[in-house]
Amino acid sequence: MVSGLQIRLNRILRSGKMLCIPMDHGISSGPIKGLEDPHNVIYTCQHYGLTSVIVNRGILKTLPKPLAIGVLVHYSSSTSLSKSPNRKMLTGSVEDALRLGADGVSLHINIGGKEEPEMLEQLGRMADDCHKWDMPLLAMMYPRGENIKDPHDPEIVAHVARIGAEMGADIVKTVYTGDYDSFAKIVKSTPVPIVIAGGPKAKTDNDILEMTEEAMKAGAKGVTYGRNIFEHKRPDRMTEALAGIIFKKETAKEAAKRLDKK
């Protein structure tokens, strides 16, 4: 018998894999480049292999028409104007997500700073509510704070990813270590699917495509790239290229040809 959790996961994943654009930046950083019109980005990319997007509730509420892909509503926020930008506060509920028609909930948790205990408590409470309503929970688990010397240290990333899984997340998003062997070990030690973050805008298209190829080979179940898609000159083509790697097992070199299409 199919559960509500399975039905909703099937909307935000395809064949168990994820190609997602996180677009929650409007609260933290304002209308940054590429997100002046977030609705347009979504409708432009949704037919090029995208499986889902992550948005704040205001963007979801103002969509002019339903989406052809899954949507997760993001419920933890802070701003770059704050004295504590790493302190993400809970800003919504599972009931609100259900009313909005969302297929999942996303939270951002920073590990390694003085704000960590508060965010862990929020993650635990949200995990309880999500499981009560069969709502998928994606936890953005970042090594970030005064105790983190190297946010890509494999031991730290492994710990951070494991925290998300142990706290009850259905999908863990975290940083890529930059190394196939170390990341493969992290995937094996995390009992839920891992998807990788894109981080700052990559210097070249090949950089982001090669990172995706390597992470997928190491066992990642997909990517959640923001700036590396919505800041691209052709977000639709970048989405299509990433989809080639994730769903068709294309190499970065093969996928790059999709970026040359007119």
MOWO-V909252 format. One record per pair of residues at least 6 apart in sequence whose C-alpha atoms are under 6 Angstrom apart, sorted by sequence separation. I is the first residue (numbers start at 1). GAP is how many residues later the second one is. If there is no record, write none. Layout:
BEGIN
{{I,GAP} {I,GAP}}
END
This chain:
BEGIN
{{79,6} {229,6} {244,6} {78,7} {143,8} {78,10} {109,10} {77,11} {244,11} {76,12} {77,12} {76,13} {76,14} {241,14} {75,15} {76,15} {57,16} {75,16} {52,17} {54,17} {56,17} {75,17} {241,17} {51,18} {52,18} {53,18} {54,18} {55,18} {56,18} {52,19} {54,19} {55,19} {176,20} {171,21} {173,21} {175,21} {171,22} {172,22} {173,22} {174,22} {175,22} {237,22} {154,23} {173,23} {174,23} {152,25} {195,25} {194,26} {195,26} {201,26} {194,27} {195,27} {196,27} {197,27} {198,27} {201,27} {87,28} {158,28} {162,28} {193,28} {195,28} {197,28} {72,30} {139,30} {19,31} {20,31} {22,31} {23,31} {24,31} {71,31} {72,31} {74,31} {76,31} {104,31} {106,31} {109,31} {138,31} {19,32} {20,32} {21,32} {22,32} {23,32} {24,32} {71,32} {72,32} {73,32} {74,32} {75,32} {76,32} {104,32} {105,32} {106,32} {107,32} {108,32} {109,32} {110,32} {111,32} {112,32} {113,32} {137,32} {138,32} {141,32} {142,32} {18,33} {20,33} {72,33} {73,33} {74,33} {104,33} {106,33} {107,33} {110,33} {111,33} {112,33} {113,33} {137,33} {138,33} {139,33} {140,33} {141,33} {110,34} {136,34} {138,34} {184,34} {112,35} {112,36} {13,38} {180,38} {12,39} {12,40} {127,41} {210,42} {124,43} {209,43} {28,50} {28,51} {29,51} {28,52} {12,58} {11,59} {8,95} {5,129} {4,130} {5,130} {45,191} {49,191} {48,192} {49,194} {34,196} {34,197} {19,203} {21,203} {17,204} {18,204} {19,204} {20,204} {21,204} {22,204} {17,205} {21,205}}
END
